[in-house]
Amino acid sequence: MRDWKDLRVVILGAGRQGIALARYLAARGARVTLNDHRGARDLTEAREALSGVPVEWVLGSHPLNLLDELDILAISGGVPLTLPLVREAQKRAIPLTNDSQIFMDAVPCPVIGITGSAGKTTTTTLVGRMARAAFGEAKVWVGGNIGNPLISDLDEMRPNDLAVIELSSFQLELMTSAPPIAAVLNITPNHLDRHGTMEAYTAAKARIVEYQKEGDVVVLGLDDDGAWALAGHAPGRVFSFGVRQPPSLRTGDHPQAGTYLNGETLTLWDGEAYRPLFSRKKILLRGEHNLLNVLAACAIAHAAGISPEAMGAGVEGFTGVAHRLEFVRTWKKAAWYNDSIATAPERAMAAIQSFQEPLVLLAGGRDKDLPWEEFAELVQERARHVVLFGEAADLVGRALAVAAEKGRGQTIPHTRCDGLEEAVRAAAQVVAPGDVVLLSPGGTSFDEFRDFAERGEWFRKWVHELE
């Protein structure tokens, strides 16, 4: 553990991660400055959260003199490394870190780390449920990018506990250590507005594998080319999950292990024998992607020594996480679903494929420099009506027109709206009994909302207000 006393630390970003880290470091005697491009009026809640904590605030800009006599620059996940202040810190050889790296340096108990382009939060939540079924509520800590920075709980953790942490590419791109049990669920185009290229995005995800040690375990998606390509980079054992049966190969003295679907039964290959876990019917979540999330959670749980009985108990009764194919209400004999988490076209495609009913789709938000072609082709096939909203509305509309031209058909009926509230009202005008109305935007929320969660909460509110 680092001795933080009297070290000068600047934390970039006063969101959840920045606030949690400021509290942690200040309690250890560090001289902490919180810097954010937003002004004091926008950060009233953050300032109240740190009331009484000895923290200096620099708001409204990122002045370079913050780097003078600086020991460490800590960067919150939403802050790009291309920021001039960060670039200047690198020129001056000032060490960069973040709350997840500091957590990993100090955590006293075993850690499971989970990343991927999609499914991280659902899988992390499931692993937490399985672990609590096995070890008890008090011994399992779940957090990270899922919403609760685990550095907030660090002082309460004990050596016999277990921490389950969700890690984003934004966090991983700065980290130089990895959890002893790690998982990469999938790697598909995402956050290219931040990382620039698919190669850079993949390299960020790969750090969770490359910084592992010889005795560690990584769980990789067998059906995903991007994730499975990392198998050759793993210094330790490789476990797999996927619909198809895993390869029963051996790496050195360590048997491979993995989970897969055998008929309608989720099955574990433990390196020596095949063991049935539970029926697919036990899973209450819609969609093939959620089947994969459950298979991933089971493989991760096996790596952590969690029994099949506890795996089943973790899945029992689990209906999902908020804003992820979340059922909102039935209105006009149609089912309305909130999938605000779908901030990439590929993620929205997984949601669309989870339904067989006629679809009224709400799509748009802010684009992340991702391809929309396959999304548009699927929408042309599966949706009955599309409501486009936000900054990306025209972009998605053009992609739908191109898809229609390729298919030699007419563009699917669609309505263009400025914002989500107008989109909800537009969907209400076209909905019919038996439809599914699905908010699965394919773009981020930052054109209108603070984050995907706020977008989902407003969607729920506006849907419940329909009369």
C-alpha positions as CSV (number, residue, x, y, z in Angstrom):
1,M,0.0,0.0,0.0
2,R,1.3,3.5,-0.9
3,D,1.9,6.0,1.8
4,W,-0.2,8.9,0.6
5,K,0.6,11.4,3.4
6,D,1.5,14.8,2.0
7,L,1.5,13.6,-1.6
8,R,0.0,16.2,-3.9
9,V,-2.7,14.5,-6.1
10,V,-5.0,16.1,-8.7
11,I,-8.1,14.2,-9.5
12,L,-9.7,14.9,-12.9
13,G,-13.5,14.5,-12.9
14,A,-15.9,15.0,-10.0
15,G,-18.2,12.2,-10.7
16,R,-18.7,9.1,-8.6
17,Q,-15.2,7.8,-9.1
18,G,-13.6,11.2,-8.4
19,I,-15.6,11.8,-5.3
20,A,-14.9,8.3,-3.9
21,L,-11.2,8.6,-4.6
22,A,-10.9,12.1,-3.1
23,R,-12.5,10.9,0.1
24,Y,-10.2,7.9,0.3
25,L,-6.9,9.8,-0.4
26,A,-7.8,12.8,1.8
27,A,-8.4,10.4,4.7
28,R,-4.8,9.2,4.2
29,G,-3.3,12.6,4.4
30,A,-2.9,13.3,0.7
31,R,-3.3,17.0,-0.5
32,V,-6.1,16.5,-2.9
33,T,-7.3,18.9,-5.6
34,L,-10.5,18.0,-7.5
35,N,-10.6,19.5,-11.0
36,D,-13.6,19.5,-13.4
37,H,-14.5,21.4,-16.5
38,R,-18.0,22.0,-15.1
39,G,-18.7,25.0,-12.9
40,A,-19.7,25.2,-9.2
41,R,-23.4,25.4,-10.0
42,D,-23.3,22.1,-11.9
43,L,-21.4,20.4,-9.0
44,T,-23.5,21.3,-6.0
45,E,-24.2,17.7,-5.2
46,A,-20.5,16.7,-5.5
47,R,-19.4,19.5,-3.3
48,E,-22.0,18.6,-0.7
49,A,-20.9,15.0,-0.8
50,L,-17.3,16.1,0.2
51,S,-18.4,18.7,2.7
52,G,-15.9,18.6,5.6
53,V,-13.3,16.7,3.5
54,P,-10.1,18.7,3.0
55,V,-10.3,19.0,-0.7
56,E,-9.4,21.9,-3.0
57,W,-11.7,22.6,-5.9
58,V,-10.6,24.0,-9.3
59,L,-13.6,24.2,-11.6
60,G,-14.5,25.5,-15.0
61,S,-11.3,24.7,-16.8
62,H,-8.1,22.5,-16.6
63,P,-5.2,25.0,-16.0
64,L,-1.8,23.6,-16.6
65,N,-0.4,25.1,-13.4
66,L,-2.3,22.3,-11.6
67,L,0.7,20.2,-12.6
68,D,3.3,22.3,-10.8
69,E,4.9,20.2,-8.0
70,L,2.3,17.5,-8.6
71,D,3.1,13.9,-7.5
72,I,0.2,12.0,-9.2
73,L,-2.6,12.8,-11.6
74,A,-5.7,10.5,-11.1
75,I,-8.1,10.4,-14.0
76,S,-11.8,9.5,-13.8
77,G,-13.2,7.1,-16.4
78,G,-15.0,9.8,-18.4
79,V,-12.0,12.0,-18.9
80,P,-10.1,11.4,-22.2
81,L,-6.4,10.9,-22.2
82,T,-6.2,13.4,-25.1
83,L,-7.0,16.3,-22.7
84,P,-4.2,18.9,-22.9
85,L,-3.7,18.7,-19.1
86,V,-3.1,14.9,-19.4
87,R,-0.8,15.2,-22.4
88,E,1.2,17.8,-20.5
89,A,1.4,15.5,-17.5
90,Q,2.8,12.8,-19.6
91,K,5.4,15.1,-21.1
92,R,6.5,16.0,-17.5
93,A,6.6,12.3,-16.6
94,I,4.0,12.7,-13.9
95,P,2.5,9.3,-13.0
96,L,-1.1,8.7,-14.1
97,T,-3.5,6.5,-12.2
98,N,-7.2,6.0,-11.4
99,D,-9.4,4.7,-8.6
100,S,-9.4,1.2,-9.9
101,Q,-5.6,0.9,-10.0
102,I,-5.4,2.4,-6.5
103,F,-8.0,-0.1,-5.4
104,M,-6.1,-3.0,-6.9
105,D,-2.9,-1.9,-5.2
106,A,-4.5,-1.8,-1.7
107,V,-7.3,-4.5,-1.8
108,P,-6.7,-7.1,0.9
109,C,-8.9,-9.9,-0.6
110,P,-9.2,-11.8,-3.8
111,V,-10.7,-9.9,-6.8
112,I,-12.7,-10.9,-9.8
113,G,-12.6,-8.4,-12.6
114,I,-15.1,-8.4,-15.5
115,T,-14.9,-6.4,-18.8
116,G,-16.4,-6.6,-22.3
117,S,-18.2,-4.5,-24.8
118,A,-21.6,-5.6,-23.6
119,G,-23.1,-7.6,-20.7
120,K,-20.6,-6.5,-18.0
121,T,-23.1,-5.2,-15.5
122,T,-25.5,-8.2,-15.8
123,T,-22.6,-10.7,-15.5
124,T,-21.0,-8.8,-12.6
125,T,-24.4,-8.7,-10.8
126,L,-24.9,-12.4,-11.4
127,V,-21.4,-13.4,-10.2
128,G,-22.1,-11.3,-7.1
129,R,-25.4,-13.1,-6.5
130,M,-23.7,-16.5,-6.9
131,A,-20.8,-15.5,-4.6
132,R,-23.2,-14.3,-1.9
133,A,-25.2,-17.6,-2.1
134,A,-21.9,-19.4,-1.6
135,F,-20.1,-17.2,1.0
136,G,-22.7,-15.0,2.6
137,E,-23.8,-11.4,2.0
138,A,-21.3,-9.8,4.3
139,K,-18.2,-11.3,2.6
140,V,-18.9,-10.2,-1.0
141,W,-18.4,-6.7,-2.5
142,V,-19.7,-5.8,-5.9
143,G,-19.0,-2.5,-7.7
144,G,-16.6,-0.7,-10.0
145,N,-18.0,0.7,-13.3
146,I,-21.3,-0.9,-12.3
147,G,-22.0,2.3,-10.2
148,N,-20.3,1.9,-6.8
149,P,-16.6,2.6,-6.9
150,L,-15.2,-0.2,-4.7
151,I,-12.5,2.1,-3.2
152,S,-15.4,3.5,-1.1
153,D,-15.6,0.1,0.6
154,L,-11.9,-0.7,0.8
155,D,-11.5,0.0,4.6
156,E,-14.3,-2.5,5.4
157,M,-12.9,-5.4,3.3
158,R,-11.1,-8.3,5.0
159,P,-8.7,-10.9,3.6
160,N,-11.4,-13.7,3.5
161,D,-13.8,-11.5,1.5
162,L,-14.3,-11.4,-2.3
163,A,-14.5,-8.3,-4.5
164,V,-16.3,-8.5,-7.8
165,I,-15.4,-5.4,-10.0
166,E,-16.7,-4.3,-13.3
167,L,-14.0,-2.6,-15.4
168,S,-14.5,-0.4,-18.5
169,S,-12.0,0.2,-21.2
170,F,-11.6,3.7,-19.9
171,Q,-10.4,2.3,-16.6
172,L,-8.3,-0.5,-18.0
173,E,-6.3,1.8,-20.4
174,L,-4.4,3.2,-17.4
175,M,-4.1,0.0,-15.3
176,T,-0.9,-1.9,-14.8
177,S,-2.2,-4.7,-12.7
178,A,-5.0,-7.2,-13.2
179,P,-7.3,-9.3,-11.0
180,P,-6.3,-12.9,-10.4
181,I,-9.7,-14.0,-11.9
182,A,-10.6,-11.9,-14.9
183,A,-13.1,-12.1,-17.7
184,V,-13.4,-10.6,-21.1
185,L,-17.0,-11.3,-22.3
186,N,-16.7,-9.9,-25.8
187,I,-14.9,-7.2,-27.9
188,T,-17.0,-5.5,-30.5
189,P,-16.9,-2.0,-31.9
190,N,-17.6,0.5,-29.0
191,H,-16.3,3.8,-27.7
192,L,-14.4,4.5,-30.9
193,D,-15.1,8.2,-30.3
194,R,-12.8,7.9,-27.3
195,H,-10.2,5.3,-28.4
196,G,-10.0,6.3,-32.0
197,T,-9.4,2.9,-33.5
198,M,-10.6,-0.7,-32.9
199,E,-7.0,-1.6,-32.3
200,A,-6.6,0.9,-29.5
201,Y,-10.0,-0.2,-27.9
202,T,-8.9,-3.8,-28.0
203,A,-5.6,-3.0,-26.5
204,A,-7.3,-1.3,-23.6
205,K,-9.5,-4.4,-22.9
206,A,-6.5,-6.8,-23.4
207,R,-4.7,-5.2,-20.4
208,I,-6.9,-7.2,-18.0
209,V,-5.3,-10.4,-19.5
210,E,-1.8,-9.2,-20.2
211,Y,-1.1,-8.0,-16.6
212,Q,-2.2,-11.3,-15.0
213,K,0.3,-13.7,-13.5
214,E,1.1,-17.3,-14.1
215,G,-1.3,-18.7,-11.5
216,D,-4.2,-16.5,-12.6
217,V,-7.4,-17.4,-14.6
218,V,-9.0,-15.6,-17.4
219,V,-12.5,-16.4,-18.7
220,L,-13.1,-15.6,-22.3
221,G,-16.1,-15.7,-24.6
222,L,-15.5,-18.7,-26.9
223,D,-18.1,-17.5,-29.5
224,D,-16.6,-14.0,-29.7
225,D,-13.6,-13.7,-32.0
226,G,-12.3,-10.6,-30.3
227,A,-12.4,-12.1,-26.8
228,W,-11.1,-15.5,-27.8
229,A,-8.2,-14.0,-29.6
230,L,-6.8,-13.0,-26.2
231,A,-6.3,-16.6,-25.2
232,G,-2.8,-16.7,-26.6
233,H,-1.9,-13.6,-24.4
234,A,-2.9,-15.2,-21.1
235,P,0.0,-16.0,-18.8
236,G,-2.2,-18.3,-16.7
237,R,-5.2,-20.7,-17.3
238,V,-7.9,-20.0,-19.8
239,F,-11.5,-20.9,-19.2
240,S,-14.2,-20.4,-21.8
241,F,-17.9,-19.9,-22.0
242,G,-20.2,-20.1,-25.0
243,V,-23.1,-21.9,-26.6
244,R,-20.8,-24.5,-28.1
245,Q,-18.8,-27.0,-26.2
246,P,-15.4,-25.7,-25.1
247,P,-12.2,-27.3,-26.3
248,S,-11.0,-29.9,-23.8
249,L,-7.3,-29.0,-24.3
250,R,-4.6,-28.7,-21.7
251,T,-2.2,-25.8,-21.3
252,G,0.9,-27.0,-19.5
253,D,-0.3,-28.8,-16.3
254,H,-3.5,-26.7,-16.1
255,P,-6.7,-28.2,-17.6
256,Q,-8.9,-25.9,-19.6
257,A,-12.5,-25.5,-18.2
258,G,-15.6,-23.8,-19.4
259,T,-19.4,-23.7,-19.6
260,Y,-21.7,-24.3,-22.6
261,L,-25.2,-25.2,-23.5
262,N,-25.9,-28.9,-23.9
263,G,-29.4,-29.1,-25.4
264,E,-31.4,-27.1,-22.9
265,T,-29.0,-27.6,-20.0
266,L,-26.2,-25.3,-19.0
267,T,-23.2,-27.5,-18.5
268,L,-19.7,-27.2,-16.9
269,W,-16.6,-28.8,-18.2
270,D,-14.3,-28.7,-15.2
271,G,-11.2,-30.0,-17.0
272,E,-11.9,-33.7,-16.2
273,A,-15.7,-34.2,-16.5
274,Y,-18.9,-32.7,-17.7
275,R,-21.3,-31.6,-15.0
276,P,-24.9,-30.4,-15.6
277,L,-25.7,-27.1,-13.8
278,F,-29.3,-26.2,-14.4
279,S,-32.0,-25.9,-17.1
280,R,-32.1,-23.0,-19.4
281,K,-35.7,-22.5,-18.3
282,K,-34.3,-21.3,-14.9
283,I,-33.1,-18.1,-16.7
284,L,-35.7,-15.4,-16.6
285,L,-33.8,-12.9,-18.8
286,R,-34.7,-12.5,-22.5
287,G,-32.3,-12.9,-25.3
288,E,-29.4,-15.0,-26.5
289,H,-27.0,-12.4,-25.2
290,N,-28.3,-13.0,-21.6
291,L,-27.9,-16.7,-22.0
292,L,-24.2,-16.0,-22.7
293,N,-24.1,-13.7,-19.7
294,V,-25.3,-16.5,-17.5
295,L,-22.9,-18.9,-19.0
296,A,-20.1,-16.4,-18.4
297,A,-21.1,-15.9,-14.8
298,C,-21.1,-19.7,-14.2
299,A,-17.6,-20.0,-15.7
300,I,-16.3,-17.1,-13.6
301,A,-18.0,-18.6,-10.5
302,H,-16.3,-22.0,-11.1
303,A,-12.9,-20.2,-11.3
304,A,-13.7,-18.7,-7.9
305,G,-14.5,-22.1,-6.4
306,I,-18.3,-21.4,-6.2
307,S,-20.4,-24.6,-6.3
308,P,-23.0,-25.4,-9.0
309,E,-25.7,-25.2,-6.3
310,A,-24.7,-21.6,-5.5
311,M,-24.6,-20.8,-9.3
312,G,-28.2,-21.9,-9.6
313,A,-29.2,-20.0,-6.5
314,G,-27.7,-16.8,-8.0
315,V,-29.7,-17.2,-11.2
316,E,-33.0,-18.2,-9.4
317,G,-35.5,-15.3,-9.6
318,F,-33.1,-12.9,-11.3
319,T,-35.0,-10.6,-13.6
320,G,-32.2,-8.3,-14.7
321,V,-30.6,-5.0,-14.0
322,A,-32.3,-1.6,-14.4
323,H,-32.1,-0.1,-18.0
324,R,-31.2,-3.5,-19.5
325,L,-34.3,-4.9,-21.3
326,E,-36.2,-3.7,-18.3
327,F,-40.0,-4.2,-18.5
328,V,-41.7,-0.9,-17.7
329,R,-45.4,-1.4,-18.1
330,T,-48.2,-2.7,-20.4
331,W,-50.1,0.2,-22.1
332,K,-52.6,-0.1,-25.0
333,K,-52.0,-3.9,-24.7
334,A,-48.4,-3.4,-25.7
335,A,-45.3,-4.2,-23.6
336,W,-42.9,-1.2,-23.1
337,Y,-39.2,-2.0,-22.4
338,N,-36.3,0.2,-21.3
339,D,-32.9,-0.8,-22.8
340,S,-31.3,2.6,-22.3
341,I,-27.9,0.8,-21.7
342,A,-27.7,0.1,-25.4
343,T,-25.3,2.8,-26.3
344,A,-23.9,1.0,-29.4
345,P,-25.7,-0.3,-32.5
346,E,-24.5,-3.9,-31.8
347,R,-25.9,-3.8,-28.3
348,A,-29.3,-2.5,-29.7
349,M,-29.2,-5.4,-32.2
350,A,-28.9,-7.9,-29.3
351,A,-32.0,-6.3,-27.7
352,I,-34.0,-6.4,-31.0
353,Q,-33.2,-10.1,-31.5
354,S,-34.6,-10.8,-28.0
355,F,-38.2,-10.3,-29.2
356,Q,-40.4,-12.0,-31.7
357,E,-43.3,-9.6,-31.3
358,P,-43.9,-6.7,-33.7
359,L,-41.5,-3.9,-32.7
360,V,-41.9,-0.2,-32.3
361,L,-38.2,0.9,-31.8
362,L,-36.9,4.1,-30.3
363,A,-33.4,4.7,-31.6
364,G,-30.9,7.6,-31.6
365,G,-29.1,9.6,-29.0
366,R,-25.4,10.6,-29.8
367,D,-23.3,8.6,-32.2
368,K,-19.9,7.1,-31.0
369,D,-18.4,6.9,-34.5
370,L,-19.7,3.4,-34.8
371,P,-21.1,1.6,-37.9
372,W,-24.9,1.5,-38.2
373,E,-25.2,-0.6,-41.4
374,E,-26.0,-4.0,-39.8
375,F,-28.2,-2.4,-37.2
376,A,-30.2,-0.7,-40.0
377,E,-30.5,-4.0,-42.0
378,L,-31.8,-5.8,-38.9
379,V,-34.3,-3.0,-38.1
380,Q,-35.6,-3.2,-41.7
381,E,-36.3,-6.8,-41.1
382,R,-37.6,-6.8,-37.6
383,A,-39.3,-3.5,-36.7
384,R,-42.7,-2.3,-37.6
385,H,-42.1,1.3,-37.0
386,V,-39.0,3.3,-35.8
387,V,-39.0,6.5,-33.8
388,L,-35.7,8.4,-34.3
389,F,-34.6,10.9,-31.7
390,G,-31.6,13.0,-30.7
391,E,-28.4,14.0,-32.5
392,A,-28.0,10.7,-34.3
393,A,-31.6,10.7,-35.7
394,D,-30.7,11.8,-39.2
395,L,-27.6,9.5,-39.3
396,V,-29.7,6.5,-38.4
397,G,-32.4,7.6,-40.8
398,R,-29.8,7.6,-43.6
399,A,-28.6,4.2,-42.6
400,L,-32.2,2.9,-42.8
401,A,-32.6,4.4,-46.3
402,V,-29.4,2.7,-47.5
403,A,-30.5,-0.6,-46.0
404,A,-33.8,-0.3,-47.8
405,E,-32.1,0.4,-51.0
406,K,-29.9,-2.7,-50.6
407,G,-32.9,-4.8,-49.9
408,R,-34.8,-3.3,-52.8
409,G,-37.7,-2.3,-50.5
410,Q,-39.1,0.7,-48.9
411,T,-37.6,2.4,-45.9
412,I,-39.4,1.2,-42.8
413,P,-42.0,3.7,-41.5
414,H,-40.3,6.1,-39.1
415,T,-40.9,9.3,-37.2
416,R,-38.3,11.9,-36.5
417,C,-38.2,13.6,-33.1
418,D,-35.9,16.0,-31.4
419,G,-35.8,14.4,-27.9
420,L,-36.8,11.3,-26.0
421,E,-40.0,12.7,-24.5
422,E,-41.3,13.6,-27.9
423,A,-40.3,10.1,-29.1
424,V,-42.3,8.4,-26.3
425,R,-45.4,10.4,-27.4
426,A,-44.7,9.5,-31.0
427,A,-44.5,5.8,-30.1
428,A,-47.8,6.1,-28.2
429,Q,-49.4,7.3,-31.4
430,V,-48.4,4.3,-33.5
431,V,-48.5,1.5,-31.0
432,A,-50.9,-1.4,-31.5
433,P,-52.0,-4.3,-29.2
434,G,-49.4,-7.1,-29.2
435,D,-46.5,-4.8,-30.0
436,V,-43.3,-4.4,-28.0
437,V,-42.2,-0.8,-27.7
438,L,-38.4,-0.9,-27.1
439,L,-36.1,1.9,-26.2
440,S,-32.8,0.6,-27.4
441,P,-31.1,3.7,-28.8
442,G,-27.7,2.5,-30.2
443,G,-26.3,5.9,-29.2
444,T,-25.2,7.5,-26.0
445,S,-27.4,9.7,-23.8
446,F,-25.0,12.7,-23.6
447,D,-26.9,14.9,-26.1
448,E,-29.8,15.1,-23.7
449,F,-29.0,13.4,-20.4
450,R,-26.2,13.0,-17.8
451,D,-25.9,9.2,-18.6
452,F,-27.8,6.2,-19.8
453,A,-29.4,5.7,-16.3
454,E,-30.9,9.2,-16.3
455,R,-32.2,8.6,-19.8
456,G,-33.8,5.3,-18.7
457,E,-35.3,6.9,-15.6
458,W,-37.0,9.7,-17.7
459,F,-38.2,7.1,-20.2
460,R,-39.9,5.1,-17.4
461,K,-41.5,8.3,-16.0
462,W,-42.8,9.4,-19.4
463,V,-44.1,5.9,-20.2
464,H,-45.9,5.7,-16.9
465,E,-47.5,9.1,-17.6
466,L,-49.2,7.9,-20.7
467,E,-53.0,7.8,-20.4
